[in-house]
Amino acid sequence: MASDAFDTFDAGRAGFSVRVRGEVNPYRVLAVSVLPGERLPIEVVGARGGASPSDSFELVDRSVDDSGLVVGHFEPGTGRRVSWTAPRTPGLVPLEIRQVGGELRMTFHALVLVPFAEVHDGKLKGYRIGSYPATPLRGLAVYRKPRGFIEVTEDLLDLEVSPHFRLRQFLCKQEGGWPRYVILRERLLLKLEYLLQVVNAKGYRASTFAVLSGFRTPWYNRAIGNVQYSRHQWGGAADIFIDESPRDGRMDDLNGDGRVDARDANLLYDLFDGLGVREDYTTQFTGGLGKYGPSPVRGPFVHVDARGYRARWGR
């Protein structure tokens, strides 16, 4: 049931915005996937809630030590852009953009991918991946074979991928040992953070969304009988619900009728579907939205993705 807005909700904004590979990030932490040796342009594009257009920023590689190594400077009047080159070895590189002479900070958790070319016979280092469709749906770039996979070890499970989400929430549900592999698109994370802010502003308390299903390997997606071009296989979709009171692995009773059923999923669906007319809902978040009622093995949920074109369904 909606109540007063969740006053303690912190959207996790950094006080300035940065553009990386076409995505504008206003949050103080975001995971970014890069290929080994990839050159990544990073640009400070906006000052909001703390920074001013005249401020300077610096890019720091925090993998060196706690203080980090300054690897670039964002100076006013020079486009505020620097390029960082990923190492050749897959893994995590924490990058920090910090305000020179100030307290503002933004962390990019750069996750260097294992390239797709290392998948052989449908497996990556023993982990079953399966095969992607040979032809992209409608010829769209978002349905091409992925560039690579994030290698996930147990010590990376609680890595912040955005202010309110952790890497573990997006792992494929298939069984297997370690390491495991996942794809996670920055645009999905940005959309989820936006939607989380919306539901809290509407009075539905949510510290995060419970993710019923995030990434799926093509092998797992086929095993559960899902559609061939499911966006989950490209790390661009999440099946979500609010699970706060109580935290029991099922959707909360959002409409306050004493039951958890399809009407609670409808409430989220209608709320998200109405965002397209809002000025602050950028076109980059355009995508799929679906609603699902409960089944004997799970509660109701909604599907969200950022595929780049509008799609709606529900049952």
C-alpha positions in Angstrom: 0.0 0.0 0.0 1.3 3.4 -0.9 2.1 5.6 2.1 4.0 8.8 2.5 7.1 9.0 0.3 10.0 7.1 1.6 11.8 10.1 3.1 15.0 8.2 3.9 15.4 7.0 0.3 18.7 8.3 -1.1 18.8 8.2 -4.9 22.6 7.9 -4.9 23.4 10.8 -7.1 26.9 12.1 -7.4 26.3 15.8 -7.8 27.5 15.7 -11.4 27.0 13.6 -14.5 29.4 11.6 -16.7 28.9 10.2 -20.2 30.5 6.8 -20.9 29.9 5.0 -24.2 26.8 7.1 -24.9 25.2 6.5 -21.4 24.9 9.5 -19.1 25.4 8.5 -15.5 24.3 10.8 -12.6 24.9 8.2 -9.8 27.9 7.9 -7.5 28.6 4.3 -8.6 28.1 2.3 -11.9 29.5 -0.9 -13.3 30.8 -0.5 -16.9 31.8 -3.4 -19.1 34.9 -3.1 -21.3 36.9 -5.4 -23.6 40.6 -6.1 -22.9 42.6 -3.2 -24.3 39.5 -1.1 -25.1 39.9 2.6 -25.2 37.0 4.2 -23.2 36.2 7.9 -23.6 34.9 9.4 -20.3 33.3 12.9 -20.3 32.0 15.1 -17.5 28.9 16.5 -19.0 26.9 18.1 -16.3 26.9 19.7 -12.9 23.9 19.3 -10.6 23.4 19.4 -6.9 27.0 20.3 -5.9 29.4 20.8 -8.8 29.7 23.9 -10.9 30.6 24.3 -14.6 34.0 25.8 -13.6 35.1 22.8 -11.4 37.9 20.5 -12.5 37.9 16.7 -12.0 40.4 14.0 -12.2 40.3 10.3 -13.2 41.9 8.0 -10.7 42.8 4.3 -11.1 42.0 2.8 -7.6 43.3 -0.6 -8.4 46.8 0.7 -7.7 46.3 1.4 -4.0 43.8 3.2 -1.7 44.8 6.6 -2.8 44.9 5.6 -6.5 46.9 6.8 -9.5 45.7 9.9 -11.3 45.4 8.9 -15.0 43.6 11.9 -16.5 42.3 15.4 -15.9 38.9 16.9 -16.8 39.5 20.6 -17.2 36.8 23.3 -17.9 36.9 24.6 -21.5 38.6 21.5 -22.9 35.6 19.3 -23.4 36.1 17.7 -20.1 37.0 14.4 -21.8 39.7 11.9 -21.1 40.3 8.3 -22.4 41.1 5.3 -20.3 42.5 2.1 -21.7 41.5 -1.2 -20.1 44.1 -3.7 -19.2 44.5 -6.9 -21.2 43.5 -9.1 -18.3 39.8 -9.6 -17.5 38.8 -8.5 -14.0 37.7 -5.5 -12.0 39.4 -2.1 -12.2 37.8 0.5 -9.9 38.0 4.0 -11.4 37.1 7.1 -9.5 36.3 10.6 -10.8 36.8 13.1 -8.1 36.3 16.9 -7.9 39.6 18.6 -7.5 39.6 20.5 -4.2 36.2 19.2 -3.4 34.3 16.2 -2.0 32.3 15.0 -4.9 33.1 11.5 -6.1 31.9 9.0 -8.7 33.1 5.4 -9.0 33.1 3.3 -12.2 33.6 -0.3 -11.5 35.2 -1.2 -14.9 34.7 -4.9 -15.5 37.1 -6.2 -18.2 35.3 -8.9 -20.1 36.3 -12.3 -21.2 35.8 -11.9 -25.0 33.0 -13.9 -26.7 35.6 -15.5 -29.0 36.7 -17.6 -26.0 33.4 -19.5 -26.0 34.0 -23.0 -27.6 31.4 -25.6 -28.2 28.8 -23.5 -26.2 31.0 -23.3 -23.1 33.2 -20.7 -21.5 35.9 -22.3 -19.2 33.5 -25.1 -18.5 30.5 -22.8 -17.9 27.6 -23.6 -20.2 26.6 -20.7 -22.4 24.8 -22.2 -25.3 24.4 -20.5 -28.7 23.0 -17.2 -29.7 20.7 -16.7 -32.7 22.7 -16.6 -35.9 20.6 -13.6 -37.2 19.8 -10.6 -35.0 16.1 -9.9 -34.5 15.0 -7.3 -37.2 18.7 -6.7 -37.9 19.0 -4.7 -34.7 22.4 -4.2 -33.1 21.1 -4.9 -29.6 20.5 -8.5 -30.8 24.0 -9.2 -32.2 26.2 -11.7 -30.4 27.6 -10.1 -27.2 31.1 -8.7 -27.0 32.0 -10.8 -24.0 31.1 -11.8 -20.5 31.9 -10.6 -17.0 33.7 -13.3 -15.1 32.2 -13.6 -11.6 34.0 -15.1 -8.7 32.5 -15.4 -5.2 34.4 -12.3 -4.0 32.6 -10.2 -6.6 29.1 -11.2 -5.7 28.4 -8.1 -3.6 30.1 -5.7 -5.9 28.0 -2.5 -6.3 26.9 -2.2 -9.9 24.8 0.9 -9.1 23.8 2.6 -5.8 21.0 0.1 -5.0 22.0 -3.1 -6.9 24.6 -5.8 -6.5 26.2 -8.1 -9.1 24.7 -11.2 -7.4 21.2 -10.0 -8.2 21.7 -10.5 -12.0 23.4 -13.9 -12.1 21.8 -16.6 -14.2 19.9 -19.1 -12.1 21.5 -22.2 -13.8 23.6 -24.4 -11.5 27.3 -24.5 -11.8 30.6 -23.8 -10.0 32.9 -20.9 -10.1 33.6 -18.8 -11.9 30.3 -17.9 -13.5 29.6 -15.5 -16.4 27.1 -12.7 -16.8 26.3 -9.8 -19.1 25.0 -6.6 -17.6 24.2 -3.6 -19.6 24.7 -0.1 -18.2 21.4 1.1 -19.6 19.5 -1.5 -17.7 21.1 -0.4 -14.4 20.3 3.2 -15.1 16.7 2.4 -15.9 16.3 0.3 -12.8 17.7 3.1 -10.6 15.3 5.6 -12.2 12.3 3.3 -11.7 13.4 2.7 -8.0 13.4 6.4 -7.5 9.9 6.7 -9.0 8.3 4.0 -6.8 9.8 5.6 -3.7 8.5 9.0 -4.7 5.0 7.4 -5.1 5.2 6.1 -1.5 6.1 2.4 -2.2 9.1 1.8 0.0 11.8 -0.1 -1.8 15.5 -0.2 -1.0 16.1 -2.2 -4.2 14.1 -4.3 -6.5 14.1 -8.0 -6.0 15.3 -9.5 -9.3 13.6 -12.8 -10.1 15.5 -13.2 -13.3 18.4 -11.1 -14.7 20.9 -12.5 -17.1 20.2 -15.9 -18.7 22.5 -17.8 -20.8 21.0 -19.0 -24.1 21.3 -22.5 -22.8 19.3 -21.7 -19.7 16.8 -19.6 -21.6 16.1 -22.5 -23.9 15.9 -25.0 -21.0 13.1 -23.0 -19.3 11.2 -22.7 -22.6 11.6 -18.9 -23.1 11.4 -17.1 -26.4 14.4 -17.2 -28.7 15.2 -13.5 -28.6 14.6 -12.9 -24.9 16.5 -9.7 -23.9 17.7 -11.5 -20.7 20.3 -13.3 -22.9 22.0 -10.0 -23.7 22.0 -8.7 -20.1 19.4 -6.0 -20.9 16.3 -7.2 -19.0 15.2 -7.9 -15.4 12.1 -9.4 -14.0 11.5 -7.4 -10.8 9.1 -6.9 -7.8 9.1 -5.1 -4.5 9.9 -7.3 -1.6 10.3 -5.2 1.6 7.4 -5.9 4.0 8.0 -8.7 4.8 11.1 -9.9 2.9 9.8 -13.3 1.9 10.8 -13.7 -1.7 7.5 -12.5 -3.1 5.9 -9.3 -4.2 4.6 -7.0 -1.4 0.8 -6.3 -1.1 1.2 -3.0 -2.9 -2.5 -2.2 -3.3 -3.3 -3.0 0.4 -6.1 -5.5 -0.3 -4.7 -8.2 1.9 -3.6 -10.4 -1.0 -0.6 -10.7 -3.3 -1.8 -11.3 -6.8 -1.8 -10.0 -10.4 -3.3 -6.7 -9.2 0.0 -5.8 -7.5 1.9 -6.5 -10.7 -0.7 -4.4 -12.5 0.0 -1.5 -10.2 3.7 -1.5 -11.0 3.0 -2.0 -14.7 0.6 1.0 -14.9 3.1 3.2 -13.0 6.0 2.3 -15.3 3.9 2.5 -18.4 2.8 6.0 -17.6 6.4 7.3 -17.5 6.8 7.7 -21.2 4.9 11.0 -21.1 7.2 12.5 -18.4 9.8 15.0 -19.5 12.4 13.4 -17.3 11.9 9.9 -18.7 14.6 9.9 -21.4 14.2 8.1 -24.7 17.2 5.9 -23.8 14.9 4.0 -21.4 12.4 3.0 -24.1 11.9 -0.7 -24.1 9.8 -3.7 -23.1 7.3 -3.9 -20.2 5.4 -7.0 -19.2 3.3 -8.1 -16.3 2.9 -11.5 -14.9 0.5 -12.9 -12.2 1.6 -15.5 -9.6 2.2 -19.1 -10.3 2.5 -22.1 -7.9 6.3 -21.5 -7.7 6.6 -17.7 -7.6 4.7 -14.5 -7.0 3.7 -11.8 -9.4 6.3 -9.6 -11.1 7.0 -7.2 -14.0 9.5 -7.4 -16.8 11.5 -4.3 -17.8 14.1 -3.9 -20.4 15.7 -1.1 -22.5 15.7 -2.7 -26.0 15.3 0.7 -27.7 11.8 0.3 -29.0 8.4 0.1 -27.2 6.9 -3.4 -26.4 4.1 -4.2 -24.1 2.5 -7.5 -23.0 0.9 -9.1 -19.9 -1.0 -12.0 -18.5 
